[in-house]
Amino acid sequence: MRASTKVHPASRLGLVSQILIIGGAALVAASLRPVAAFADSAQVARGKYLVRLAGCTDCHTPGHFLGKPDMSRYLAGSEVGFEVPGVGTVVGRNLTPDKETGIGSWTLEQITTAIRTGVRPDGRSLSPIMPFAAYAGMSQSDADAIAIFLKTLPPVKHNIPGPFTANEKPTTSRWRLVPPETSATAVAP
């Protein structure tokens, strides 16, 4: 006796449902692809050029201030801060798309807002050492190109200390900015 090869209608429905679920999951996954998959390569190249021109590497790449930039952690944050007497010490933050220690959870709009206005997504102001006032006149398309380029970087987990208030002891090396009316010895700790 031969076994029946008929497929029960409920089984067909189950198969159709599985196909629809898998197809839907694929569409969702495609919509979550990295920005690089959607970005125009010319726009990414423009952003990379502008990041170099703006000197972002100086304050945001480990080792740069020590004369040995660690390009394997490009834009992952410095380990040297800027101390402003009476204000505190700030350290260049991690600009990679790492969600825990970088700007990975920031939207493109939040990145461009921070670049051009100095306001973070949480409403706090960036340190004035970040030249956002100079970048305020940057075109929206240039700010967008920078934001898109930053989102294409590999995420690097690098937790940056600080910022530190004037009453806190920094846990990092720092450069002290001395106002012109004082001497370096007058502001020594």
Secondary structure, 3 states (H helix, E strand, C coil): CCCCCCCCHHHHHHHHHHHHHHHHHHHHHHHCCCHHHHCCHHHHHHHHHHHHHHCHHHHHCCCHHHCCCCHHHCCCCCCEEEEECCCEEEECCCCCCCCCCCCCCCCHHHHHHHHHHCECCCCCECCCCCCHHHHCCCCHHHHHHHHHHHHHCCCCCCCCCCCEECCCCCCCEEEECCCCCCCCHHHCC
